[in-house]
Amino acid sequence: MIGLKVPKKETNHIRLSLQEKSLLNHDWRIKRSEDYVYLPLNQRPDDKFLKELGLIRADIVDTDFEEHKKRPRSMEDYLNGRIPPEKMDEFKKSFDIIGDVVILEIPDELEDEKYLIGEAALKFTKRKSVYRKKSKIKGIVRTRELEHLAGEDQPVTIHKEYDSHITLDVKKVYFSPRLATERKIVTDQVHDGEIIIDMFAGVGPFSINIARRRKVQIYAVDINPHAVNYLEKNITSNKLKGQIKPTQGDVAEVLKNLNLEVDRIIMNLPGTAYEFLPIAIKHIKPGGTLHYYQFSRDFEDPIKRVKQAAQPRHVKILDKRKVKSRSPGVWHVAIDAKIT
Ligand code: SAM
């Protein structure tokens, strides 16, 4: 590569002049000998410019420079150059962090680079364990297969969300950190003294966030025994103002045996919550609020389902939100409805 050989004492003003003309190549280190300094160049300067600097053509030399080791600033930066450039577009920069666990999505095209990507995630997120999504979220308990890529194979972690500490096993239960804002929106609507049913409670992020802030009574139900075990743990490890009663089982069965009329019901099972609308309506007080979730392309369909299930009761839609994207054009939507 080409460089300019300049007498040591002249270096400063020549370096500045080269910089001014964008001729100095910053990717390479300046090299020094006893009497000379070698400045790496982007391109050959013309004779007129060399003359102005008091140099001649012979001062342009072909020599080796050492590359600057730039500290990568992001995972993408770090992987650039380590994975083939044509595959770089496949690399998805988004990932979930749950406590000390990172969960990545790596397409099949990057199978050979998965451990490298896992190590990069470990290095840049400074978490303890990295897993790759191996399936979609599936089944009644809404979990997915995970493949361990880097760090410890430790799926049990404590996730912090608005001062709530949620302990969970990422392999055995459903949990999405992307619902944090939604949980805050719901929590902000709750008043002291309310009775609430969290129909699909999981490890309890809605229930815990609410009971930490309000003197309420929450019936938290989940069909997954692992989720209920962590929910019980989370009830004891958080300082709660309210009370949470955890129950394991199919919520349709559990509610049959509970003679309850409540102020608020949370229905966060967006794939099939509509099947449980009639039973939710049955347990909601006149004037009570329903937080209904559904995967949908629009708001009309979930609103229609709530209204149909509530008949002949009156439904007032209080709010509707796109919580997060599920697939192109399909959203996890939230409907807040007052049932009178
Ligand atoms: N609300 C929690 C959260 O925000 O993390 C968990 C939501 S997750 C999408 C749905 C939960 O519903 C899962 O934990 C699953 O085990 C539970 N579930 C599914 N069918 C159920 C049923 N029939 N009765 C009770 N729980 C059920």
Residues whose N, C-alpha, C, O or C-beta is under 5 A from the ligand:
A	BS01	SAM	I140 V141 R142 Y174 F175 S176 M199 F200 A201 G202 P205 V221 D222 I223 N224 A227 G249 D250 V251 N268 L269
